Amino acid sequence: MFDGNYLEAEQIGIRCSIVRGGSSKGAFFLEHDLPPKGPARDAVLKRMMGTPDVMQIDGLGGTHLITSKIAIVGPSTREDADVDFTFAQAEVARDIIDYSANCGNISAGVGPFAIDAGLVRPRGDVTLVRIHNTNTGNILLAHVPMHRGRAKVKGDFAIAGVPGTGAEIFMDYKLTLGAKTGKILPTGKTVDRMPLDDGSVIDTTICDVASTTVFVKAKDVEMRGDEMPDEIHANRGLIQKLLEIRGRAAAMIGFTGHWTKVEQESPFLPFLVVVSPPGSYKALTGVEVRAEDMDLKTRFIFMNTCHTAMAGTGSMCIAAASRIPGSVVNEAIAGKERKHTLSMGHPSGVMHVRVISHEGDTDAGVDFETLGFGRTARKIMDGTVYVPTSDQY
């Protein structure tokens, strides 16, 4: 396909599947169908997605970050995994493709995709797929229910942000502690006092489980905690403050040389999550979300955009931080009964994750017996995506 003869054609065709994983949707590829990793692959993926363009009108992207995601899957290069999975986030309006982190929602589609593509042999009623995420070097464990030798689709498991129900895929993230930095608490502190340009000083917790995330209290950034994405996006002063916090956190852990350069040097990580105590509000669907159904409220910010639901890796970092005494997240759930689940309110409803922790020999003083969440996934389409030929690839 990329042997040098393709330039004789105006377009090249690449096998592609469109898969919904959790509350995100992406283009899934077999690795050998793409150019080797590097500038040529980046150019192909951006052109395929229609990036950069606010409408992504000339590609597969759906104008939102959660529909501008890519999964590249192939045989594993590690003995302790079944497949390698590389996640790519294509920006919408900016000419950026980022490989710095994993996506928990998209990762939920990797197991079913790998089974149906013949990369993993089906085993019984539930097939365990060991996924090596090349972005972080971590192993993810996907428990995929089966139906007649293929990944099961139908079921009664529902997740907020996705219509209907499906078969539950349990994603186990307990092997992702220190995903990017090698430490649960990259700064060595449970709470960092962060001075901002406006003269204020706020409490933050920087935690690295599944994906590196900086947590702040809603009241410290003049938020209620129940804002919907459009209200957040319309508040340019708030977006700028959140960008500064994310940038300063990135500089503290070596992701960027100076916080003002974070957009160029680390546009994806760290994520930022605004947390607040439980409270009732109306979800994007118009349904009332009750305070008694959650342990805390959360708003997940990535690439200066508020997620319409909750990122899978973000939920894992929230769950882990909730069990670290004194952290910003732990304070937000103060007084709540300690259970084996954590329920977090987000713009589309409530996400429930499983977390069982105990004292452990880690830098945060806690270790995890269980750290995971249930998702659903469904293949929407198999086909060929066409990309105009270019001397870039």
The 8 nearest C-alpha neighbors of each residue, nearest first, counted from 0:
[[1, 2, 5, 11, 4, 32, 3, 12],
 [0, 2, 3, 5, 34, 4, 392, 33],
 [3, 1, 0, 4, 5, 6, 34, 392],
 [2, 4, 5, 1, 6, 0, 7, 392],
 [5, 3, 6, 2, 7, 1, 0, 8],
 [4, 6, 7, 3, 8, 1, 0, 11],
 [7, 5, 8, 4, 388, 3, 9, 389],
 [8, 6, 5, 4, 9, 388, 3, 10],
 [9, 7, 6, 10, 5, 11, 388, 4],
 [8, 10, 388, 387, 7, 6, 11, 5],
 [11, 9, 387, 388, 386, 8, 385, 12],
 [10, 12, 386, 385, 388, 387, 13, 5],
 [11, 13, 385, 384, 383, 386, 10, 14],
 [12, 14, 383, 384, 15, 385, 32, 11],
 [15, 13, 383, 382, 384, 12, 28, 32],
 [14, 16, 28, 382, 383, 27, 381, 384],
 [17, 15, 381, 27, 380, 26, 18, 382],
 [18, 16, 26, 380, 379, 25, 27, 378],
 [19, 17, 378, 379, 25, 377, 24, 16],
 [20, 18, 24, 377, 376, 23, 21, 378],
 [19, 21, 376, 105, 108, 104, 107, 23],
 [20, 22, 104, 374, 375, 23, 376, 19],
 [21, 23, 160, 161, 20, 104, 24, 308],
 [24, 22, 65, 20, 21, 19, 104, 66],
 [25, 23, 19, 66, 18, 20, 65, 68],
 [24, 26, 68, 69, 18, 17, 66, 67],
 [25, 27, 17, 69, 16, 70, 15, 18],
 [28, 26, 70, 16, 15, 69, 71, 17],
 [29, 27, 71, 15, 30, 72, 70, 16],
 [28, 30, 72, 32, 31, 73, 71, 27],
 [29, 31, 73, 32, 72, 71, 33, 28],
 [30, 32, 33, 29, 73, 34, 35, 28],
 [31, 33, 30, 29, 13, 14, 28, 34],
 [34, 32, 31, 30, 35, 40, 29, 13],
 [33, 35, 40, 36, 39, 1, 32, 31],
 [36, 34, 40, 37, 33, 39, 31, 30],
 [37, 35, 40, 34, 38, 39, 41, 33],
 [36, 38, 40, 39, 35, 41, 34, 42],
 [37, 39, 41, 40, 42, 36, 391, 392],
 [40, 38, 392, 42, 41, 37, 391, 43],
 [41, 39, 34, 43, 42, 38, 37, 36],
 [42, 40, 38, 44, 39, 43, 45, 37],
 [41, 43, 39, 45, 40, 44, 46, 38],
 [42, 44, 40, 46, 41, 45, 47, 39],
 [45, 43, 47, 41, 46, 42, 48, 40],
 [44, 46, 50, 48, 42, 47, 43, 49],
 [47, 45, 49, 43, 48, 44, 50, 42],
 [46, 48, 44, 58, 45, 49, 386, 43],
 [47, 49, 58, 59, 60, 45, 46, 50],
 [50, 48, 58, 55, 57, 46, 47, 45],
 [51, 49, 45, 52, 91, 48, 55, 46],
 [50, 52, 92, 94, 93, 91, 49, 53],
 [53, 51, 92, 55, 50, 54, 91, 49],
 [52, 54, 92, 91, 55, 62, 51, 50],
 [53, 55, 56, 62, 52, 61, 91, 92],
 [56, 54, 49, 52, 60, 57, 58, 53],
 [55, 57, 54, 58, 49, 52, 60, 59],
 [58, 56, 49, 55, 59, 48, 47, 46],
 [57, 59, 49, 48, 47, 55, 56, 60],
 [58, 60, 48, 49, 47, 61, 55, 57],
 [61, 59, 48, 67, 55, 58, 62, 66],
 [60, 62, 66, 63, 67, 59, 55, 54],
 [63, 61, 54, 55, 60, 53, 91, 64],
 [64, 62, 66, 65, 61, 67, 91, 60],
 [63, 65, 67, 66, 90, 91, 62, 68],
 [64, 66, 23, 63, 67, 24, 68, 306],
 [67, 65, 24, 61, 63, 64, 68, 25],
 [68, 66, 60, 64, 89, 65, 25, 63],
 [67, 69, 25, 88, 66, 89, 87, 65],
 [68, 70, 26, 87, 25, 86, 27, 88],
 [71, 69, 27, 86, 85, 28, 26, 72],
 [70, 72, 28, 85, 30, 84, 29, 27],
 [73, 71, 84, 29, 30, 83, 28, 70],
 [72, 74, 30, 83, 82, 29, 75, 84],
 [75, 73, 82, 83, 118, 81, 76, 72],
 [76, 74, 82, 83, 77, 81, 80, 73],
 [75, 77, 74, 83, 78, 82, 80, 131],
 [78, 76, 75, 79, 80, 131, 81, 83],
 [77, 79, 80, 76, 75, 81, 82, 131],
 [78, 80, 77, 81, 129, 138, 131, 75],
 [81, 79, 129, 78, 77, 130, 131, 82],
 [82, 80, 129, 75, 130, 128, 74, 119],
 [83, 81, 75, 74, 130, 73, 80, 131],
 [82, 84, 75, 131, 73, 72, 74, 130],
 [85, 83, 72, 132, 71, 131, 133, 82],
 [84, 86, 71, 133, 70, 132, 134, 72],
 [85, 87, 70, 101, 69, 98, 71, 84],
 [86, 88, 69, 98, 97, 68, 89, 70],
 [89, 87, 68, 97, 96, 69, 90, 67],
 [90, 88, 96, 67, 68, 95, 87, 91],
 [91, 89, 95, 93, 96, 92, 88, 64],
 [90, 92, 50, 51, 53, 93, 52, 62],
 [91, 93, 51, 53, 52, 90, 50, 94],
 [94, 92, 51, 95, 90, 91, 50, 52],
 [93, 95, 51, 50, 90, 92, 96, 91],
 [96, 94, 90, 93, 89, 97, 51, 50],
 [97, 95, 89, 88, 90, 87, 41, 98],
 [96, 98, 88, 87, 99, 95, 89, 267],
 [99, 97, 87, 100, 134, 86, 88, 96],
 [98, 100, 97, 134, 267, 268, 101, 135],
 [101, 99, 134, 98, 210, 135, 102, 268],
 [100, 102, 86, 134, 103, 210, 135, 132],
 [103, 101, 105, 104, 312, 106, 311, 86],
 [102, 104, 311, 312, 106, 105, 310, 101],
 [103, 105, 21, 311, 20, 106, 107, 102],
 [104, 106, 20, 107, 102, 108, 103, 23],
 [105, 107, 103, 109, 108, 104, 102, 20],
 [108, 106, 20, 105, 104, 109, 374, 376],
 [107, 109, 20, 106, 376, 105, 111, 110],
 [110, 108, 112, 106, 107, 111, 113, 105],
 [109, 111, 113, 112, 108, 128, 141, 114],
 [112, 110, 150, 114, 113, 109, 108, 115],
 [113, 111, 109, 115, 110, 114, 116, 108],
 [114, 112, 116, 118, 110, 111, 115, 119],
 [115, 113, 119, 111, 117, 116, 112, 118],
 [114, 116, 112, 117, 113, 149, 111, 150],
 [117, 115, 113, 114, 118, 112, 119, 111],
 [118, 116, 114, 115, 119, 113, 120, 112],
 [117, 119, 113, 116, 114, 74, 120, 82],
 [120, 118, 114, 117, 113, 121, 81, 128],
 [119, 121, 114, 122, 117, 118, 126, 148],
 [122, 120, 126, 148, 119, 114, 123, 149],
 [123, 121, 126, 120, 125, 124, 127, 148],
 [124, 122, 125, 126, 121, 145, 148, 144],
 [123, 125, 145, 144, 122, 126, 146, 143],
 [126, 124, 144, 143, 123, 145, 142, 122],
 [127, 125, 122, 143, 142, 121, 128, 144],
 [126, 128, 142, 141, 143, 129, 125, 140],
 [127, 129, 141, 110, 140, 130, 126, 81],
 [130, 128, 80, 140, 81, 139, 127, 141],
 [131, 129, 139, 82, 138, 80, 83, 132],
 [130, 132, 138, 83, 80, 137, 133, 84],
 [133, 131, 84, 137, 134, 136, 135, 85],
 [132, 134, 136, 85, 135, 131, 84, 83],
 [135, 133, 100, 132, 99, 136, 85, 101],
 [134, 136, 137, 133, 178, 179, 132, 100],
 [135, 137, 133, 132, 134, 131, 138, 178],
 [138, 136, 135, 132, 175, 131, 139, 178],
 [137, 139, 131, 130, 132, 174, 129, 140],
 [140, 138, 130, 172, 129, 171, 141, 131],
 [139, 141, 129, 171, 170, 128, 130, 142],
 [140, 142, 170, 128, 127, 169, 143, 110],
 [143, 141, 127, 169, 168, 126, 125, 128],
 [142, 144, 126, 168, 125, 141, 127, 145],
 [145, 143, 125, 151, 124, 150, 126, 142],
 [146, 144, 151, 150, 124, 149, 125, 148],
 [145, 147, 151, 149, 148, 150, 144, 124],
 [148, 146, 149, 145, 150, 151, 124, 121],
 [147, 149, 146, 121, 145, 150, 122, 123],
 [150, 148, 146, 145, 147, 115, 151, 114],
 [149, 151, 145, 111, 146, 144, 152, 143],
 [150, 152, 145, 146, 144, 153, 166, 149],
 [153, 151, 166, 165, 377, 150, 154, 376],
 [154, 152, 165, 166, 151, 155, 164, 156],
 [155, 153, 166, 165, 156, 164, 152, 167],
 [154, 156, 164, 165, 157, 166, 153, 167],
 [157, 155, 164, 165, 167, 154, 166, 158],
 [158, 156, 164, 155, 163, 165, 159, 161],
 [159, 157, 161, 160, 156, 374, 350, 164],
 [158, 160, 348, 161, 347, 349, 350, 157],
 [159, 161, 347, 22, 308, 158, 162, 348],
 [160, 162, 159, 22, 158, 163, 21, 157],
 [163, 161, 160, 164, 159, 157, 158, 165],
 [162, 164, 157, 161, 165, 158, 155, 156],
 [163, 165, 157, 156, 155, 154, 162, 166],
 [166, 164, 154, 153, 156, 155, 375, 152],
 [165, 167, 154, 153, 152, 375, 156, 151],
 [168, 166, 375, 156, 374, 373, 169, 165],
 [169, 167, 143, 374, 373, 142, 375, 170],
 [168, 170, 373, 142, 372, 141, 167, 171],
 [169, 171, 141, 371, 372, 140, 373, 168],
 [170, 172, 371, 140, 173, 370, 139, 169],
 [173, 171, 371, 174, 370, 175, 139, 170],
 [172, 174, 370, 175, 171, 369, 367, 176],
 [173, 175, 172, 176, 138, 137, 139, 171],
 [176, 174, 209, 178, 172, 173, 137, 208],
 [177, 175, 208, 178, 183, 174, 209, 207],
 [176, 178, 181, 182, 183, 207, 208, 180],
 [177, 179, 175, 176, 209, 208, 135, 207],
 [180, 178, 177, 135, 181, 211, 207, 210],
 [181, 179, 182, 177, 178, 185, 207, 183],
 [180, 182, 177, 179, 178, 183, 176, 185],
 [183, 181, 177, 185, 184, 180, 207, 362],
 [182, 184, 177, 207, 206, 176, 185, 208],
 [183, 185, 206, 187, 182, 186, 205, 188],
 [186, 184, 182, 187, 183, 252, 180, 206],
 [187, 185, 188, 184, 252, 251, 205, 191],
 [186, 188, 184, 185, 189, 362, 363, 182],
 [189, 187, 190, 186, 184, 191, 185, 204],
 [188, 190, 326, 204, 325, 184, 191, 187],
 [191, 189, 204, 188, 203, 326, 202, 192],
 [192, 190, 203, 202, 193, 204, 188, 189],
 [191, 193, 202, 201, 200, 203, 190, 194],
 [192, 194, 201, 200, 191, 202, 195, 203],
 [195, 193, 200, 199, 201, 192, 198, 196],
 [196, 194, 197, 199, 198, 200, 193, 243],
 [195, 197, 198, 194, 199, 243, 240, 200],
 [198, 196, 195, 199, 194, 200, 240, 243],
 [199, 197, 196, 195, 194, 200, 201, 193],
 [198, 200, 195, 197, 194, 201, 196, 193],
 [199, 201, 194, 193, 195, 192, 198, 202],
 [202, 200, 193, 192, 219, 203, 194, 199],
 [201, 203, 192, 191, 193, 190, 215, 204],
 [204, 202, 215, 191, 214, 190, 192, 201],
 [203, 205, 190, 214, 213, 327, 189, 326],
 [206, 204, 213, 212, 184, 214, 203, 185],
 [205, 207, 184, 212, 183, 211, 204, 208],
 [208, 206, 211, 183, 177, 210, 178, 212],
 [207, 209, 176, 316, 177, 210, 178, 175],
 [210, 208, 175, 312, 178, 316, 315, 207],
 [211, 209, 208, 207, 312, 178, 212, 100],
 [210, 212, 207, 269, 206, 208, 270, 268],
 [213, 211, 270, 269, 206, 271, 205, 207],
 [212, 214, 205, 271, 204, 270, 272, 206],
 [215, 213, 272, 204, 203, 271, 273, 205],
 [216, 214, 273, 203, 274, 217, 272, 327],
 [215, 217, 274, 219, 218, 273, 275, 327],
 [216, 218, 222, 224, 219, 273, 220, 275],
 [217, 219, 221, 222, 220, 216, 223, 275],
 [218, 220, 216, 217, 221, 201, 215, 222],
 [219, 221, 218, 217, 222, 216, 237, 240],
 [222, 220, 218, 219, 217, 223, 237, 224],
 [221, 223, 217, 224, 218, 220, 219, 226],
 [224, 222, 225, 217, 218, 226, 221, 275],
 [223, 225, 217, 222, 275, 226, 296, 274],
 [224, 226, 223, 280, 227, 296, 346, 278],
 [227, 225, 224, 230, 231, 228, 223, 222],
 [226, 228, 230, 229, 346, 231, 225, 283],
 [229, 227, 231, 305, 230, 232, 307, 226],
 [230, 228, 232, 231, 227, 233, 226, 305],
 [231, 229, 233, 228, 227, 232, 226, 234],
 [230, 232, 228, 234, 229, 233, 227, 226],
 [233, 231, 229, 234, 230, 228, 235, 238],
 [232, 234, 230, 231, 235, 229, 238, 228],
 [235, 233, 237, 231, 232, 236, 238, 230],
 [236, 234, 238, 237, 233, 239, 232, 231],
 [235, 237, 239, 234, 238, 240, 241, 233],
 [236, 238, 240, 234, 239, 235, 241, 231],
 [239, 237, 235, 241, 240, 236, 242, 234],
 [238, 240, 242, 236, 237, 241, 235, 243],
 [241, 239, 243, 237, 242, 238, 236, 244],
 [242, 240, 244, 238, 243, 239, 245, 237],
 [243, 241, 239, 245, 240, 244, 246, 238],
 [242, 244, 246, 240, 241, 245, 247, 239],
 [245, 243, 241, 247, 246, 242, 248, 240],
 [244, 246, 242, 248, 243, 247, 241, 249],
 [247, 245, 258, 243, 249, 261, 244, 248],
 [246, 248, 258, 250, 244, 249, 245, 243],
 [247, 249, 251, 245, 246, 250, 244, 252],
 [250, 248, 254, 246, 247, 252, 251, 255],
 [249, 251, 255, 247, 253, 248, 258, 252],
 [252, 250, 248, 249, 253, 247, 186, 254],
 [253, 251, 249, 250, 254, 185, 186, 248],
 [252, 254, 250, 255, 251, 249, 256, 248],
 [255, 253, 249, 250, 252, 265, 256, 264],
 [256, 254, 250, 253, 257, 264, 261, 249],
 [255, 257, 250, 253, 258, 260, 254, 261],
 [258, 256, 259, 255, 260, 250, 261, 247],
 [257, 259, 246, 247, 260, 261, 250, 255],
 [258, 260, 257, 261, 246, 243, 262, 247],
 [261, 259, 258, 257, 263, 262, 264, 255],
 [260, 262, 265, 264, 246, 263, 258, 259],
 [263, 261, 266, 260, 265, 264, 259, 246],
 [262, 264, 261, 260, 265, 266, 255, 259],
 [263, 265, 261, 255, 262, 260, 266, 254],
 [264, 266, 261, 267, 262, 268, 263, 254],
 [265, 267, 262, 263, 261, 268, 264, 302],
 [268, 266, 265, 302, 269, 301, 97, 99],
 [269, 267, 270, 265, 266, 211, 99, 100],
 [268, 270, 212, 211, 249, 267, 271, 245],
 [269, 271, 212, 268, 301, 300, 213, 211],
 [270, 272, 213, 300, 212, 214, 299, 245],
 [273, 271, 299, 214, 298, 300, 274, 213],
 [272, 274, 215, 298, 217, 297, 216, 214],
 [275, 273, 297, 216, 296, 217, 272, 215],
 [274, 276, 296, 331, 217, 224, 295, 216],
 [275, 277, 295, 331, 296, 332, 278, 274],
 [278, 276, 295, 290, 296, 294, 293, 275],
 [279, 277, 290, 276, 280, 289, 296, 295],
 [278, 280, 289, 290, 288, 277, 287, 281],
 [281, 279, 288, 287, 225, 282, 278, 289],
 [280, 282, 287, 285, 286, 288, 283, 279],
 [283, 281, 347, 285, 284, 346, 286, 348],
 [284, 282, 347, 285, 346, 281, 227, 286],
 [285, 283, 282, 286, 347, 281, 348, 160],
 [284, 286, 282, 283, 281, 287, 347, 288],
 [287, 285, 282, 284, 281, 288, 283, 348],
 [286, 288, 281, 280, 282, 289, 285, 279],
 [289, 287, 280, 279, 281, 348, 282, 286],
 [290, 288, 279, 291, 292, 287, 278, 280],
 [289, 291, 278, 279, 277, 292, 293, 288],
 [290, 292, 289, 293, 277, 294, 278, 279],
 [291, 293, 290, 289, 294, 342, 288, 349],
 [294, 292, 342, 343, 295, 291, 290, 344],
 [293, 295, 342, 277, 332, 343, 341, 335],
 [296, 294, 277, 276, 343, 293, 275, 332],
 [297, 295, 344, 275, 277, 343, 274, 276],
 [298, 296, 274, 345, 273, 344, 343, 299],
 [297, 299, 273, 272, 345, 300, 305, 274],
 [298, 300, 272, 306, 305, 271, 309, 297],
 [301, 299, 305, 271, 304, 272, 303, 306],
 [302, 300, 303, 304, 270, 305, 267, 271],
 [301, 303, 304, 267, 266, 300, 270, 90],
 [304, 302, 301, 300, 238, 242, 305, 241],
 [305, 303, 301, 300, 302, 306, 232, 228],
 [304, 306, 300, 228, 299, 307, 301, 298],
 [305, 307, 308, 299, 309, 300, 304, 228],
 [308, 306, 346, 347, 305, 228, 309, 160],
 [307, 309, 347, 306, 346, 345, 160, 310],
 [310, 308, 306, 345, 311, 299, 314, 307],
 [309, 311, 313, 312, 314, 103, 104, 308],
 [310, 312, 103, 104, 314, 313, 309, 102],
 [313, 311, 103, 315, 209, 314, 310, 210],
 [314, 312, 310, 316, 311, 315, 317, 210],
 [313, 315, 317, 311, 312, 316, 318, 310],
 [316, 314, 318, 312, 313, 317, 319, 209],
 [315, 317, 208, 319, 313, 318, 314, 320],
 [318, 316, 314, 320, 315, 319, 321, 313],
 [319, 317, 315, 321, 316, 320, 314, 341],
 [318, 320, 316, 321, 317, 322, 315, 208],
 [319, 321, 317, 323, 322, 318, 328, 316],
 [322, 320, 329, 328, 318, 319, 323, 317],
 [321, 323, 320, 319, 324, 329, 318, 356],
 [322, 324, 320, 321, 326, 329, 325, 365],
 [325, 323, 326, 329, 322, 321, 330, 189],
 [324, 326, 329, 330, 323, 327, 189, 190],
 [327, 325, 329, 328, 189, 324, 323, 204],
 [326, 328, 330, 329, 204, 203, 331, 214],
 [329, 327, 321, 331, 326, 330, 320, 274],
 [328, 330, 321, 326, 331, 332, 327, 325],
 [329, 331, 333, 327, 328, 332, 326, 325],
 [330, 332, 276, 328, 329, 275, 333, 295],
 [333, 331, 330, 329, 335, 294, 295, 276],
 [334, 332, 330, 335, 331, 329, 276, 336],
 [333, 335, 332, 336, 337, 330, 331, 294],
 [336, 334, 333, 332, 337, 294, 338, 331],
 [335, 337, 338, 334, 333, 332, 294, 339],
 [338, 336, 335, 339, 340, 334, 341, 322],
 [339, 337, 340, 336, 341, 355, 354, 335],
 [338, 340, 354, 355, 353, 341, 337, 352],
 [341, 339, 353, 338, 352, 354, 351, 342],
 [340, 342, 352, 351, 353, 294, 343, 318],
 [343, 341, 351, 293, 294, 350, 349, 352],
 [344, 342, 295, 350, 293, 349, 296, 294],
 [343, 345, 349, 296, 348, 297, 293, 295],
 [344, 346, 348, 297, 308, 347, 349, 298],
 [347, 345, 282, 308, 307, 348, 227, 283],
 [348, 346, 282, 308, 160, 283, 345, 159],
 [349, 347, 159, 345, 344, 346, 282, 288],
 [348, 350, 344, 343, 345, 159, 342, 351],
 [351, 349, 343, 342, 344, 159, 352, 348],
 [350, 352, 342, 341, 340, 343, 349, 353],
 [353, 351, 372, 341, 340, 371, 342, 354],
 [354, 352, 340, 371, 370, 339, 372, 341],
 [353, 355, 370, 369, 339, 340, 356, 318],
 [356, 354, 369, 339, 368, 367, 370, 353],
 [357, 355, 367, 366, 368, 354, 365, 322],
 [358, 356, 366, 365, 359, 367, 355, 368],
 [359, 357, 365, 364, 366, 356, 360, 367],
 [360, 358, 365, 366, 364, 361, 357, 367],
 [359, 361, 364, 365, 362, 366, 358, 363],
 [362, 360, 364, 363, 359, 365, 366, 183],
 [361, 363, 364, 183, 182, 184, 360, 187],
 [364, 362, 361, 365, 183, 184, 323, 189],
 [363, 365, 361, 359, 362, 358, 360, 366],
 [366, 364, 358, 359, 363, 357, 361, 356],
 [365, 367, 359, 357, 356, 358, 361, 368],
 [368, 366, 356, 369, 355, 173, 357, 370],
 [367, 369, 355, 356, 370, 366, 173, 357],
 [370, 368, 355, 354, 367, 173, 371, 353],
 [371, 369, 354, 173, 172, 353, 171, 367],
 [370, 372, 171, 172, 353, 170, 352, 369],
 [371, 373, 352, 170, 169, 353, 374, 171],
 [372, 374, 169, 168, 167, 170, 375, 371],
 [375, 373, 21, 168, 167, 107, 169, 372],
 [374, 376, 167, 21, 165, 168, 166, 20],
 [377, 375, 20, 108, 19, 21, 107, 374],
 [376, 378, 19, 18, 379, 152, 20, 375],
 [377, 379, 18, 380, 17, 19, 376, 16],
 [380, 378, 17, 18, 377, 19, 381, 16],
 [379, 381, 17, 16, 378, 382, 18, 15],
 [382, 380, 16, 15, 17, 379, 383, 14],
 [381, 383, 15, 14, 16, 380, 384, 13],
 [382, 384, 14, 13, 15, 12, 385, 381],
 [383, 385, 13, 12, 15, 14, 386, 382],
 [386, 384, 12, 11, 10, 13, 383, 387],
 [385, 387, 10, 11, 47, 388, 12, 46],
 [388, 386, 10, 9, 11, 389, 385, 46],
 [389, 387, 10, 9, 6, 386, 11, 390],
 [388, 390, 391, 392, 387, 6, 9, 10],
 [389, 391, 392, 388, 6, 39, 42, 3],
 [392, 390, 389, 39, 42, 38, 43, 388],
 [391, 39, 390, 389, 43, 42, 40, 388]]
